[in-house]
Amino acid sequence: MLSGEQLILLFVSYIANTFSAFAGGGAGLIQLPMLIFLGLPFSIALATHKVASVALGIGATLRHLRSGNLNLKFSVFILLAGVPGVVGGGFIIVQVPEYEAKIALGLLTIALGVYSWLKPELGQEKYEINRDNYGLMIGGVVLCLIGVLNGSLTSGTGLFVTLWLVRWFGLDYKTAVAYTLVLVGVFWNGTGALTLGVLSTIQWDWLPALLMGSLLGGYTGAHLAIVANNHWIKRVFEIVTIAVGTKLILG
């Protein structure tokens, strides 16, 4: 039987990951601060959250694979572009001042939400752009830089990937969220979890409840994203993005 603490972890993890799977990122807005509030040091909370977030990707993957929206070659491109940055970010975080990094990331995250809000037609229709060698090179470099953020400061970086796939490669929000949850959720976060697991400590006894909440929340949020239209996914993305950025700034 789960203890009171485990039930809290399960409930909060489910809610955080449901919203994250629907919007294309942002689970760290609720889950990471909760782990810190319950007594974990930042580095341990970050490593534990990163491991749990892999279950979010698995839950979302189980639902999105049934929809058949993902292109294998483009998936491999996103994977190869981001993973080196994730590994690098895991090493960089131990050398970067945490407060200044969070403020900068918070401001940039809010800017993403405001930008999307000011572009009403952004991500409403899918069309392929920047798939030539130059476009893929620029797109890959930016994905690698986002990977660095993903490996260091985890909160909200999936939102960066979602908006970049929409803005640079012309995906609609529904398709971009699918790519983000499957590739960032499973492979980027899995790489980050492994890196941080080596460099830090994981709170293993908290993981069962977190993993269950992440898995169920990921599946639920992915289902909602599939059945919803792009307008609602865009609005939730904007709200979550601004909320994540504000939380990073206020602490």
PyMOL commands that set and color helices and strands:
alter all, ss='L'
color gray80, all
select helices_A, chain A and resi 4-23+28-37+42-64+72-92+98-118+133-152+157-169+173-199+204-227+230-250
alter helices_A, ss='H'
color red, helices_A
deselect
rebuild
show_as cartoon
